[in-house]
């Protein structure tokens, strides 16, 4: 059993991860179609969101939307297809015969996608500032936690999802439940305050909901129930989503460690 929640710590581990991540990044950059799709698709989705008037809180909410969309449609989906493709081509199996450990392989393979994720969010934030719709955030740490924690969560969820994804093409189907739930019930497009209070309280425990909630607290100063909060209030309200995010990441890592397959089924 491989534990996916442990990060490489030793100098040798960091060197191995860096070498493999560099090679993976070069492969991504050579695939111009993948690069263009990775950058443009989330931008188009965010642009469409703004055009139909869902970003009611202006520029900061647009960044929150970009963060959520990018994590789901880029980080999660791309990593499921990448891990499955590597598995079916026996690449993962061959890597395990060397010095690299399981977590190191998965982390290094995810690095190019994670870099594009960060670049995408930064690009949208810069665009919001350029068009004059940026306002000072209530707190800058909470959105960073949302981005980093959300990315870690998507990595372990992607690894877990490969257990029931037989081919890279079938990922379009197997990732659909999480994509639909994340985009419709996690406060990304429809705020949780629009739901009945009892239902909204349950929806806060969905995987992407704490990421959206943390980003909104920091960027828009708005709690899950629509209340405006200051810096102290934002951190007070952040305790629950922080705990939920950590819990999902740990549980996702443990599940992925038990079910992840390094070789295709025969």
ChimeraX attribute file (.defattr): number of C-alpha atoms within 10 A of each C-alpha:
attribute: neighborCount
match mode: 1-to-1
recipient: residues
	/A:1	10
	/A:2	16
	/A:3	15
	/A:4	24
	/A:5	18
	/A:6	11
	/A:7	12
	/A:8	16
	/A:9	8
	/A:10	9
	/A:11	9
	/A:12	12
	/A:13	16
	/A:14	14
	/A:15	12
	/A:16	19
	/A:17	23
	/A:18	16
	/A:19	12
	/A:20	19
	/A:21	21
	/A:22	16
	/A:23	14
	/A:24	17
	/A:25	18
	/A:26	12
	/A:27	12
	/A:28	15
	/A:29	13
	/A:30	10
	/A:31	10
	/A:32	11
	/A:33	10
	/A:34	13
	/A:35	14
	/A:36	11
	/A:37	12
	/A:38	20
	/A:39	17
	/A:40	13
	/A:41	15
	/A:42	25
	/A:43	19
	/A:44	11
	/A:45	16
	/A:46	23
	/A:47	16
	/A:48	12
	/A:49	16
	/A:50	17
	/A:51	10
	/A:52	8
	/A:53	11
	/A:54	18
	/A:55	21
	/A:56	11
	/A:57	12
	/A:58	16
	/A:59	23
	/A:60	25
	/A:61	23
	/A:62	24
	/A:63	27
	/A:64	31
	/A:65	28
	/A:66	26
	/A:67	29
	/A:68	30
	/A:69	24
	/A:70	28
	/A:71	30
	/A:72	24
	/A:73	19
	/A:74	23
	/A:75	28
	/A:76	29
	/A:77	24
	/A:78	21
	/A:79	28
	/A:80	30
	/A:81	24
	/A:82	20
	/A:83	26
	/A:84	31
	/A:85	19
	/A:86	18
	/A:87	22
	/A:88	18
	/A:89	13
	/A:90	14
	/A:91	15
	/A:92	22
	/A:93	17
	/A:94	13
	/A:95	15
	/A:96	14
	/A:97	9
	/A:98	8
	/A:99	12
	/A:100	17
	/A:101	16
	/A:102	19
	/A:103	18
	/A:104	23
	/A:105	18
	/A:106	20
	/A:107	21
	/A:108	23
	/A:109	23
	/A:110	24
	/A:111	19
	/A:112	21
	/A:113	25
	/A:114	24
	/A:115	12
	/A:116	18
	/A:117	25
	/A:118	17
	/A:119	13
	/A:120	22
	/A:121	23
	/A:122	15
	/A:123	16
	/A:124	22
	/A:125	20
	/A:126	14
	/A:127	15
	/A:128	18
	/A:129	14
	/A:130	10
	/A:131	9
	/A:132	10
	/A:133	13
	/A:134	19
	/A:135	13
	/A:136	11
	/A:137	18
	/A:138	21
	/A:139	20
	/A:140	13
	/A:141	15
	/A:142	23
	/A:143	24
	/A:144	15
	/A:145	17
	/A:146	26
	/A:147	24
	/A:148	15
	/A:149	18
	/A:150	27
	/A:151	25
	/A:152	25
	/A:153	28
	/A:154	26
	/A:155	29
	/A:156	28
	/A:157	25
	/A:158	27
	/A:159	27
	/A:160	22
	/A:161	26
	/A:162	27
	/A:163	17
	/A:164	15
	/A:165	19
	/A:166	17
	/A:167	17
	/A:168	19
	/A:169	12
	/A:170	14
	/A:171	21
	/A:172	14
	/A:173	9
	/A:174	18
	/A:175	22
	/A:176	12
	/A:177	9
	/A:178	18
	/A:179	17
	/A:180	12
	/A:181	15
	/A:182	23
	/A:183	19
	/A:184	14
	/A:185	19
	/A:186	25
	/A:187	27
	/A:188	25
	/A:189	19
	/A:190	14
	/A:191	18
	/A:192	25
	/A:193	16
	/A:194	13
	/A:195	15
	/A:196	9
	/A:197	12
	/A:198	8
	/A:199	12
	/A:200	19
	/A:201	14
	/A:202	10
	/A:203	20
	/A:204	22
	/A:205	18
	/A:206	18
	/A:207	24
	/A:208	30
	/A:209	26
	/A:210	29
	/A:211	33
	/A:212	27
	/A:213	30
	/A:214	32
	/A:215	31
	/A:216	29
	/A:217	29
	/A:218	29
	/A:219	26
	/A:220	25
	/A:221	22
	/A:222	23
	/A:223	20
	/A:224	24
	/A:225	14
	/A:226	12
	/A:227	11
	/A:228	13
	/A:229	18
	/A:230	15
	/A:231	14
	/A:232	11
	/A:233	16
	/A:234	24
	/A:235	18
	/A:236	11
	/A:237	18
	/A:238	21
	/A:239	12
	/A:240	15
	/A:241	22
	/A:242	19
	/A:243	13
	/A:244	20
	/A:245	24
	/A:246	16
	/A:247	15
	/A:248	21
	/A:249	24
	/A:250	19
	/A:251	15
	/A:252	25
	/A:253	24
	/A:254	18
	/A:255	19
	/A:256	25
	/A:257	20
	/A:258	15
	/A:259	16
	/A:260	21
	/A:261	19
	/A:262	21
	/A:263	16
	/A:264	17
	/A:265	8
	/A:266	3
